[in-house]
């Protein structure tokens, strides 16, 4: 017999992506065992935790079918930070087919006045989760001073259980490279371009979001680190007007020519699809018609000269600089910070400056 208590235990002990496969066969079995189930109560309503607004199951000849209503954000934790609040959230994603974690920082200005503030998306690097930068990057410090919200998405779907998904730290889970995969099996849910540029904004800014009242969807910038720096640059360059500015720490600036990028693009986009690769490469994009001759690109890049990945040729920021110059693009600043490495010590040292770069173009300075 399925009781409210057993349902509660099931929800708290089982990943939500597996609930349908476990719960509804049990309901179906219960429906078959209870003849009165169909005749006296052909429709029953189950109230789930608030990340499922409602679920209705209907019996037809003893078979349980389901219709799930719109799903929203789950608040997993609320943490005070620099006068504001950091919300650790999750939501079911249609782009990835999994639950996605995301952290959201709301600055004190928004909380106190209940007014909308501009938003900065921060894209993380290889292996990272939304927690890494929100705990160690110190972006909330500058954001609290300027009145800026920050969104920290995850770096890939988690829980698809695809073959080879967890075999390497630089490909698969934790390494989505902010592209929409076209190759199997990754095409199933590795849709991080769509997730970042379309789905996540609609989830956060939409009328159904409890956070929409704080976030100004018309004033958004983007930044990132390493793989996330690549993501920030390419999503900005591919979508002129979507973001007011872009900045990046130690970005993979020419992935078509480095080992990390070649591995990711071959796996997600296809070994032979080199022209498709270029559509996701900042060095190639800055040379394109959308940006050639542009006079106000609003790009800031920081790289540490002590960064081992820079020394190994994974970042190739010089290639990006050369492309900028050849394309006659203005408004691009690339800085080489003496002795700094690839770590959060580097990012924490300059995060206020990257927040200010965004704040300038978001009308806060």
C-alpha positions in Angstrom: 0.0 0.0 0.0 1.5 3.4 -1.0 0.9 5.9 1.8 1.8 9.6 2.2 4.8 8.5 4.3 6.1 6.1 1.8 5.8 8.7 -0.9 7.8 11.1 1.2 10.5 8.6 1.8 10.7 7.8 -1.9 11.1 11.5 -2.8 13.9 12.0 -0.3 15.8 8.8 -1.0 15.6 8.7 -4.8 17.0 11.1 -7.5 14.0 12.8 -9.0 14.9 11.8 -12.5 14.2 8.2 -11.5 10.9 8.8 -9.8 8.7 8.0 -12.7 10.3 4.7 -13.3 9.9 3.7 -9.6 6.7 5.5 -8.5 4.2 4.8 -11.2 4.7 1.1 -11.6 3.9 1.0 -7.8 0.8 3.0 -8.3 -0.2 0.8 -11.2 0.3 -2.3 -9.1 -1.8 -0.8 -6.3 -4.5 0.2 -8.7 -4.8 -3.4 -10.0 -4.9 -4.8 -6.5 -7.8 -2.5 -5.4 -11.0 -3.0 -7.4 -12.6 -0.1 -5.6 -9.8 2.2 -6.8 -11.2 2.7 -10.2 -14.9 2.8 -9.5 -14.9 4.9 -6.3 -11.9 7.2 -7.0 -11.0 7.2 -10.7 -8.8 10.3 -10.2 -6.5 10.8 -7.3 -4.3 13.8 -6.5 -0.8 13.4 -5.0 0.9 16.5 -3.5 4.6 16.4 -4.0 7.4 18.8 -2.6 7.2 22.2 -4.2 9.5 21.5 -7.0 6.6 19.6 -8.5 3.6 21.9 -8.5 1.2 19.1 -9.0 0.9 15.7 -10.5 -2.3 14.0 -11.5 -2.6 10.3 -12.2 -5.7 8.8 -13.9 -6.7 5.1 -14.0 -8.0 3.6 -17.2 -8.8 -0.1 -16.9 -6.6 -0.3 -14.0 -3.6 1.4 -15.8 -2.1 4.6 -14.3 -1.2 7.3 -16.7 0.3 10.6 -15.6 0.3 14.3 -16.4 2.9 16.5 -14.7 2.3 20.2 -14.4 4.9 22.9 -15.0 7.9 22.4 -12.7 9.8 25.2 -11.1 12.8 26.0 -8.9 13.7 24.3 -5.7 15.5 26.3 -3.1 18.0 23.9 -1.4 19.9 26.5 0.7 19.9 30.2 1.4 23.2 31.7 2.5 24.0 35.2 3.7 26.8 36.8 1.6 28.1 40.4 1.6 24.7 41.7 2.8 22.8 39.8 0.1 21.6 36.2 -0.2 23.1 33.3 -2.2 20.3 30.8 -3.2 21.3 27.3 -4.1 18.7 26.1 -6.5 17.8 23.2 -8.8 15.2 22.7 -11.5 14.2 20.1 -14.1 15.6 21.0 -17.5 13.9 20.3 -20.8 17.2 21.0 -22.6 19.3 18.4 -20.8 16.6 16.0 -19.6 18.0 16.2 -16.1 17.7 18.3 -13.0 20.1 21.2 -13.2 21.8 22.9 -10.2 22.2 26.7 -10.3 23.3 29.2 -7.7 21.9 32.7 -7.7 23.2 35.7 -5.8 20.8 38.5 -5.0 22.5 41.7 -3.8 21.3 43.7 -0.8 20.0 46.5 -3.0 17.4 44.2 -4.6 16.4 42.5 -1.3 15.8 45.8 0.5 14.0 47.7 -2.2 12.3 44.8 -4.0 13.4 46.3 -7.3 15.0 44.6 -10.3 18.8 44.7 -10.7 21.1 43.8 -13.6 22.4 40.3 -13.9 25.8 38.8 -14.6 26.1 35.2 -15.7 29.2 33.4 -14.6 30.2 30.2 -16.5 32.5 27.8 -14.7 35.4 25.7 -16.0 36.2 22.1 -16.4 34.9 19.8 -13.5 33.2 22.7 -11.7 29.8 22.9 -10.2 27.8 26.1 -9.3 29.4 26.0 -5.9 33.1 26.5 -6.8 33.1 30.1 -7.8 30.3 31.2 -5.5 32.4 29.9 -2.6 35.9 30.9 -3.8 35.7 33.5 -6.5 34.5 36.5 -4.4 32.3 37.8 -7.1 29.6 38.6 -4.5 31.8 41.2 -3.0 31.8 43.4 -6.0 28.3 42.5 -6.9 27.0 43.6 -3.5 28.8 47.0 -3.9 27.4 47.6 -7.4 23.9 46.2 -7.0 24.4 43.3 -9.4 22.8 39.8 -9.3 25.0 36.8 -10.3 23.9 33.5 -11.8 26.2 30.5 -11.4 25.0 27.6 -13.7 26.4 24.1 -13.8 28.9 23.0 -16.5 27.0 20.0 -17.9 24.0 17.7 -17.4 24.5 15.3 -14.5 22.9 11.9 -14.2 22.3 11.0 -17.9 24.5 7.9 -17.3 25.8 7.9 -20.8 28.6 5.5 -21.8 32.0 7.1 -21.1 30.4 10.1 -19.5 32.6 10.0 -16.4 35.7 8.5 -17.9 37.7 11.8 -18.2 37.8 15.1 -16.4 38.0 17.1 -19.6 35.1 15.6 -21.5 31.6 14.5 -20.5 30.1 15.2 -17.1 31.4 18.5 -15.8 32.8 19.4 -19.3 29.9 20.4 -21.5 31.9 23.1 -23.3 28.7 25.3 -23.7 27.8 23.8 -27.1 24.7 21.9 -28.3 26.1 18.4 -29.1 25.1 16.9 -32.4 26.9 13.5 -32.0 25.4 10.5 -30.2 25.1 9.7 -27.4 25.8 13.3 -26.3 23.1 14.8 -28.4 20.6 13.3 -25.9 21.2 16.0 -23.3 24.4 17.9 -23.8 22.6 21.1 -24.9 24.5 23.7 -22.8 24.3 26.5 -25.4 20.5 26.2 -25.5 20.3 25.8 -21.7 22.4 28.9 -20.9 21.1 31.3 -23.6 17.4 30.2 -23.6 16.1 27.9 -21.0 17.8 29.1 -17.8 16.9 32.8 -18.4 13.3 31.8 -18.9 13.3 29.8 -15.7 14.9 32.6 -13.7 13.3 35.7 -15.3 9.9 34.2 -16.1 6.6 35.2 -14.5 6.4 32.0 -12.6 9.9 32.5 -11.0 9.9 33.8 -7.4 13.2 35.5 -8.3 11.9 37.3 -11.4 10.9 40.3 -9.3 14.6 40.9 -8.5 16.2 40.3 -12.0 16.2 42.7 -14.9 16.1 40.5 -18.0 17.0 43.5 -20.2 20.3 44.1 -18.5 22.5 41.0 -18.7 26.2 40.5 -19.1 28.3 37.4 -19.1 31.7 36.2 -17.7 33.5 33.0 -17.1 36.7 31.1 -16.4 38.7 28.7 -18.5 36.1 26.5 -20.3 33.6 29.0 -19.0 35.7 31.8 -20.4 35.4 30.1 -23.7 31.7 29.8 -23.2 31.2 33.4 -22.2 33.2 34.7 -25.2 31.5 32.5 -27.7 27.9 32.9 -26.5 28.5 36.7 -26.4 30.0 36.8 -29.9 27.4 34.4 -31.4 24.5 36.5 -30.0 25.1 40.2 -30.4 22.8 42.2 -28.2 21.9 39.3 -25.9 24.6 40.5 -23.4 25.8 44.0 -22.7 29.4 43.0 -22.2 31.7 40.0 -21.7 34.8 39.2 -19.7 36.8 36.1 -19.1 39.5 34.7 -16.9 42.1 32.4 -18.7 39.7 31.5 -21.5 40.2 28.6 -23.9 40.3 31.3 -26.6 41.0 29.2 -29.7 39.6 25.7 -29.0 39.9 24.5 -32.6 43.7 24.6 -32.1 44.2 23.2 -28.6 44.0 19.7 -27.1 41.0 20.4 -24.8 39.0 22.0 -27.6 39.8 19.4 -30.2 38.8 16.6 -27.9 35.5 18.2 -26.9 34.6 19.4 -30.4 35.4 16.0 -32.0 33.2 14.3 -29.4 30.3 16.7 -29.3 30.3 18.0 -32.8 32.0 15.3 -34.9 35.6 14.7 -35.9 35.1 15.8 -39.5 32.8 18.8 -38.9 35.6 21.4 -38.6 33.5 24.2 -40.1 31.0 23.6 -37.3 33.8 23.8 -34.7 34.6 27.3 -35.9 31.1 28.5 -34.9 32.1 27.8 -31.2 35.6 29.3 -31.3 36.1 32.9 -30.1 39.1 33.4 -32.3 37.1 32.4 -35.4 34.0 34.3 -34.4 35.7 37.6 -33.8 36.8 37.5 -37.4 33.3 37.0 -38.7 31.0 39.5 -40.4 29.1 40.3 -37.2 32.2 41.7 -35.6 34.7 42.7 -38.3 35.4 46.4 -37.8 33.3 46.7 -34.7 34.2 49.8 -32.6 32.8 48.9 -29.2 33.2 45.2 -28.5 33.2 45.5 -24.7 35.5 42.5 -24.1 37.9 42.1 -21.1 40.2 39.1 -20.8 42.7 38.4 -18.0 45.4 35.7 -18.2 48.0 34.8 -15.6 51.6 34.4 -16.9 52.2 31.7 -14.3 49.2 29.7 -15.6 50.5 26.2 -16.6 47.6 25.7 -19.0 48.6 28.9 -20.7 52.2 27.7 -20.9 51.0 24.4 -22.4 49.1 26.1 -25.2 45.6 25.3 -24.0 44.4 28.9 -23.9 46.0 30.5 -27.0 45.0 34.1 -26.1 47.7 35.4 -28.5 45.7 33.9 -31.4 42.6 35.7 -30.2 44.5 39.0 -29.9 45.9 38.5 -33.4 42.4 37.8 -34.8 41.0 41.0 -33.1 43.7 43.1 -34.6 43.3 41.6 -38.1 39.5 42.1 -38.0 39.9 45.7 -36.9 37.8 45.2 -33.8 38.1 47.8 -31.1 37.1 47.7 -27.4 38.9 44.4 -26.6 41.3 44.5 -23.7 43.6 41.5 -23.0 45.7 41.7 -19.9 48.6 39.4 -18.8 48.8 39.4 -15.0 52.3 38.7 -13.9 52.8 35.3 -12.0 49.1 34.6 -11.5 48.0 31.0 -12.2 44.8 29.3 -13.2 43.3 29.1 -9.8 40.6 30.9 -7.8 43.4 33.0 -6.1 43.8 34.6 -9.5 40.1 35.1 -10.0 39.5 36.4 -6.5 42.3 39.0 -7.0 40.5 40.5 -10.1 36.9 39.6 -9.7 35.9 43.1 -8.5 37.4 44.5 -11.8 35.4 42.0 -13.8 32.2 43.0 -11.9 33.0 46.6 -12.6 33.5 45.9 -16.3 30.0 44.4 -16.4 28.6 47.2 -14.2 29.9 49.9 -16.6 27.8 48.5 -19.5 24.8 47.6 -17.3 24.4 51.3 -16.3 25.6 50.9 -12.7 28.8 53.1 -13.1 
